[in-house]
């Protein structure tokens, strides 16, 4: 919603008085009246789960209303939800239709369509061929896949993630909380539910094909930037006290314009 809208002012006033239910009810009333900005705002609340309980299926419904009402950002996020099977069944054709619908007024949609057109994908967004691997070791299994991403795809991931890079953290085994730690010195971000657009979704599906896993098994793609002197010291990629454990790691190198640096297993 526009920062100066009377509705948003009333919503914010209710939040300041710690009345989130009343604020959500006010937005819901505006949604029923057909306000696309209210639908977009309420969708964000349903995704974040901070003001009201998280409900991705309801968020998806709200995104449809907001996108139909002309909110381009809602349409882009809806396309991602449809491609990634968030909040409902996967609908790859629907995702592509939304990108095409937005292409004339949302440069982000056109950029995604251009990259996707160059990928050899099936109707679900999966690669038609499995990326080639060159074995390095059998125990443990280590392999290399050369030219896994092209230059345009690398540049796209860097450009999409760079504004959100923050100092990296690790999981504290004692508390389970994310904390800064000298073992990991870098900047990073995660392509979570707000950031995994249809291009990132297609790359994640390619990673699944490479690793022999299902797309649904993958964790969100993470972007890391290492500056001079930064490093990730020897560590395990498994997570402490986690039953749904990591079993495979795929590392993508997005550039080679640097000196030094290596990965040892």
C-alpha positions as CSV (number, residue, x, y, z in Angstrom):
1,X,0.0,0.0,0.0
2,X,1.0,3.6,-0.5
3,X,2.8,4.9,2.6
4,X,0.4,7.9,2.7
5,X,-2.8,5.8,2.3
6,X,-5.4,6.4,5.1
7,X,-5.9,2.6,5.4
8,X,-2.3,2.0,6.0
9,X,-2.2,4.7,8.6
10,X,-5.1,3.0,10.5
11,X,-3.4,-0.4,10.2
12,X,-0.1,1.0,11.6
13,X,-2.0,2.7,14.4
14,X,-3.5,-0.6,15.4
15,X,-0.2,-2.3,15.3
16,X,1.4,0.3,17.4
17,X,-1.4,-0.3,20.0
18,X,-0.5,-4.1,19.8
19,X,-3.8,-5.0,18.1
20,X,-2.7,-7.3,15.3
21,X,-6.0,-9.1,15.0
22,X,-7.8,-5.8,14.5
23,X,-5.3,-4.6,12.0
24,X,-5.6,-7.9,10.0
25,X,-9.4,-7.6,10.2
26,X,-9.2,-4.1,8.8
27,X,-7.0,-5.3,5.9
28,X,-9.3,-8.3,5.3
29,X,-12.3,-6.0,5.0
30,X,-10.5,-3.9,2.4
31,X,-9.5,-7.1,0.6
32,X,-13.2,-8.2,0.4
33,X,-13.9,-4.7,-1.0
34,X,-11.5,-5.4,-3.8
35,X,-8.5,-3.4,-2.7
36,X,-5.4,-5.0,-4.4
37,X,-2.9,-3.1,-2.2
38,X,-4.6,-4.5,0.9
39,X,-4.4,-8.0,-0.6
40,X,-0.7,-7.6,-1.3
41,X,0.0,-6.4,2.2
42,X,-2.0,-9.2,3.8
43,X,-0.3,-11.7,1.6
44,X,3.1,-10.4,2.9
45,X,1.8,-10.9,6.5
46,X,0.7,-14.4,5.7
47,X,4.1,-15.2,4.3
48,X,6.1,-13.7,7.1
49,X,4.0,-15.0,9.9
50,X,5.1,-12.1,12.2
51,X,1.8,-10.2,12.6
52,X,-0.6,-13.1,12.0
53,X,-0.1,-16.8,11.6
54,X,1.8,-17.9,8.5
55,X,-0.4,-19.4,5.9
56,X,1.2,-19.8,2.4
57,X,-1.9,-21.2,0.8
58,X,-3.9,-18.1,1.9
59,X,-1.0,-15.9,0.8
60,X,-1.2,-17.5,-2.6
61,X,-4.9,-16.7,-2.9
62,X,-4.2,-13.1,-1.8
63,X,-1.4,-12.7,-4.3
64,X,-3.8,-13.7,-7.1
65,X,-6.2,-10.9,-6.1
66,X,-3.3,-8.4,-5.8
67,X,-1.8,-9.4,-9.1
68,X,-5.2,-9.2,-10.9
69,X,-5.5,-5.7,-9.4
70,X,-2.3,-4.6,-11.1
71,X,0.3,-5.0,-8.4
72,X,3.3,-6.1,-10.4
73,X,5.3,-7.3,-7.4
74,X,2.5,-9.5,-6.4
75,X,2.4,-11.0,-9.9
76,X,6.1,-11.8,-9.8
77,X,5.8,-13.4,-6.4
78,X,2.8,-15.4,-7.5
79,X,4.7,-16.7,-10.5
80,X,7.4,-17.9,-8.1
81,X,4.8,-19.6,-5.9
82,X,3.3,-21.4,-8.9
83,X,6.6,-22.6,-10.2
84,X,7.9,-23.8,-6.8
85,X,4.7,-25.4,-5.6
86,X,4.4,-23.0,-2.7
87,X,1.0,-22.7,-1.0
88,X,-0.6,-25.2,-3.5
89,X,0.0,-27.4,-6.5
90,X,2.7,-26.6,-9.0
91,X,1.5,-24.7,-12.1
92,X,4.5,-24.0,-14.4
93,X,2.3,-22.9,-17.3
94,X,0.6,-20.4,-15.0
95,X,3.9,-19.1,-13.8
96,X,5.1,-18.5,-17.3
97,X,1.8,-16.9,-18.2
98,X,2.1,-14.4,-15.4
99,X,5.7,-13.5,-16.4
100,X,4.5,-13.0,-20.0
101,X,1.6,-10.8,-18.7
102,X,4.0,-8.6,-16.7
103,X,6.8,-8.4,-19.2
104,X,5.7,-5.2,-20.8
105,X,5.8,-3.2,-17.5
106,X,8.1,-5.2,-15.2
107,X,11.7,-5.5,-16.4
108,X,12.2,-8.3,-13.9
109,X,9.6,-10.4,-15.7
110,X,11.2,-9.8,-19.0
111,X,14.7,-10.7,-17.7
112,X,13.4,-13.9,-16.3
113,X,11.7,-14.8,-19.6
114,X,14.8,-14.2,-21.6
115,X,16.9,-16.5,-19.3
116,X,14.3,-19.2,-19.2
117,X,13.9,-19.2,-23.0
118,X,17.6,-20.2,-23.3
119,X,17.2,-23.1,-20.9
120,X,16.2,-26.6,-22.2
121,X,13.3,-27.3,-19.8
122,X,10.4,-29.6,-19.7
123,X,6.8,-28.5,-18.9
124,X,7.5,-28.6,-15.2
125,X,10.7,-26.5,-15.4
126,X,13.1,-29.5,-15.0
127,X,16.1,-29.8,-17.3
128,X,15.5,-32.2,-20.2
129,X,19.0,-33.6,-19.8
130,X,21.0,-34.5,-16.7
131,X,24.2,-32.3,-16.3
132,X,27.4,-34.2,-17.0
133,X,29.6,-35.1,-14.1
134,X,33.3,-35.8,-14.0
135,X,34.2,-38.1,-11.1
136,X,36.9,-36.9,-8.7
137,X,36.6,-39.4,-5.9
138,X,34.3,-42.3,-5.2
139,X,34.6,-42.4,-1.4
140,X,33.4,-39.9,-0.5
141,X,31.6,-39.1,-3.8
142,X,33.0,-35.9,-5.3
143,X,32.4,-34.8,-8.8
144,X,32.7,-31.7,-11.0
145,X,30.2,-30.4,-13.5
146,X,31.8,-27.9,-15.9
147,X,29.8,-25.1,-17.4
148,X,26.8,-26.0,-15.1
149,X,25.6,-22.4,-15.4
150,X,26.3,-20.0,-18.3
151,X,27.6,-16.5,-17.9
152,X,24.2,-14.9,-18.0
153,X,22.8,-17.2,-15.3
154,X,25.9,-16.5,-13.1
155,X,25.4,-12.7,-13.5
156,X,21.7,-13.0,-12.8
157,X,22.3,-14.8,-9.5
158,X,24.9,-12.3,-8.5
159,X,22.8,-9.3,-9.4
160,X,19.7,-10.7,-7.7
161,X,21.4,-11.6,-4.4
162,X,24.0,-8.9,-4.0
163,X,21.7,-6.2,-2.5
164,X,20.8,-8.6,0.3
165,X,24.3,-9.8,1.3
166,X,24.9,-9.7,5.0
167,X,27.8,-10.9,7.2
168,X,27.5,-14.7,7.4
169,X,26.6,-16.6,10.5
170,X,26.7,-20.2,11.7
171,X,24.4,-22.4,13.9
172,X,25.4,-22.4,17.6
173,X,25.3,-26.1,18.6
174,X,24.3,-25.2,22.2
175,X,21.4,-22.9,21.4
176,X,20.5,-23.7,17.8
177,X,20.6,-19.9,17.1
178,X,22.4,-18.3,14.2
179,X,25.5,-16.4,15.5
180,X,28.6,-14.7,14.0
181,X,31.6,-17.0,14.3
182,X,35.3,-16.7,13.2
183,X,35.1,-20.1,11.5
184,X,33.0,-18.4,8.8
185,X,34.0,-15.0,7.4
186,X,32.0,-14.0,4.4
187,X,28.8,-12.3,3.3
188,X,25.7,-14.3,2.3
189,X,22.0,-14.3,1.6
190,X,19.4,-17.0,1.0
191,X,16.9,-17.2,-1.9
192,X,14.0,-17.9,0.3
193,X,10.3,-17.7,-0.4
194,X,10.4,-14.0,-1.4
195,X,13.5,-14.4,-3.6
196,X,13.3,-17.7,-5.4
197,X,11.9,-16.5,-8.6
198,X,11.2,-18.7,-11.6
199,X,14.8,-18.5,-12.8
200,X,16.2,-19.5,-9.5
201,X,13.5,-22.3,-9.3
202,X,14.8,-23.7,-12.7
203,X,18.4,-23.6,-11.4
204,X,17.4,-25.4,-8.2
205,X,15.7,-28.1,-10.4
206,X,18.9,-28.4,-12.4
207,X,20.8,-28.8,-9.1
208,X,18.4,-31.6,-8.1
209,X,19.0,-33.3,-11.4
210,X,22.8,-33.1,-10.9
211,X,22.7,-34.4,-7.3
212,X,20.2,-37.2,-8.0
213,X,17.7,-35.8,-5.6
214,X,14.1,-34.5,-5.9
215,X,13.5,-30.7,-6.2
216,X,11.4,-30.8,-3.0
217,X,14.5,-32.1,-1.0
218,X,16.6,-29.0,-1.7
219,X,17.3,-26.3,0.8
220,X,17.0,-22.7,-0.4
221,X,19.8,-21.6,-2.7
222,X,22.4,-19.5,-0.8
223,X,24.7,-16.9,-2.3
224,X,28.1,-16.3,-0.6
225,X,30.8,-13.7,-1.3
226,X,34.3,-14.0,0.0
227,X,36.4,-10.9,0.1
228,X,40.2,-10.7,0.5
229,X,41.2,-12.7,3.6
230,X,37.8,-14.2,4.2
231,X,37.2,-17.9,4.4
232,X,35.1,-20.8,5.7
233,X,37.4,-23.0,7.8
234,X,37.0,-26.8,7.9
235,X,33.4,-27.6,8.9
236,X,30.6,-30.1,8.4
237,X,27.6,-29.2,6.3
238,X,25.3,-31.3,8.5
239,X,23.1,-29.5,11.0
240,X,23.3,-30.1,14.7
241,X,20.3,-31.8,16.3
242,X,18.4,-31.9,13.0
243,X,16.5,-35.0,12.0
244,X,15.8,-33.9,8.4
245,X,19.5,-33.9,7.7
246,X,21.5,-32.6,4.8
247,X,22.9,-35.4,2.6
248,X,24.4,-33.7,-0.4
249,X,26.1,-30.4,-1.0
250,X,26.4,-28.7,-4.4
251,X,28.7,-25.7,-4.7
252,X,28.4,-23.4,-7.7
253,X,31.3,-21.0,-8.6
254,X,29.8,-17.9,-10.2
255,X,33.0,-16.1,-11.2
256,X,36.8,-16.6,-11.6
257,X,38.0,-13.0,-11.3
258,X,40.0,-13.6,-8.2
259,X,43.4,-14.7,-6.9
260,X,43.9,-17.6,-4.5
261,X,41.1,-19.4,-2.7
262,X,40.3,-23.1,-3.0
263,X,37.9,-25.7,-1.7
264,X,39.2,-28.9,0.1
265,X,37.0,-31.9,1.1
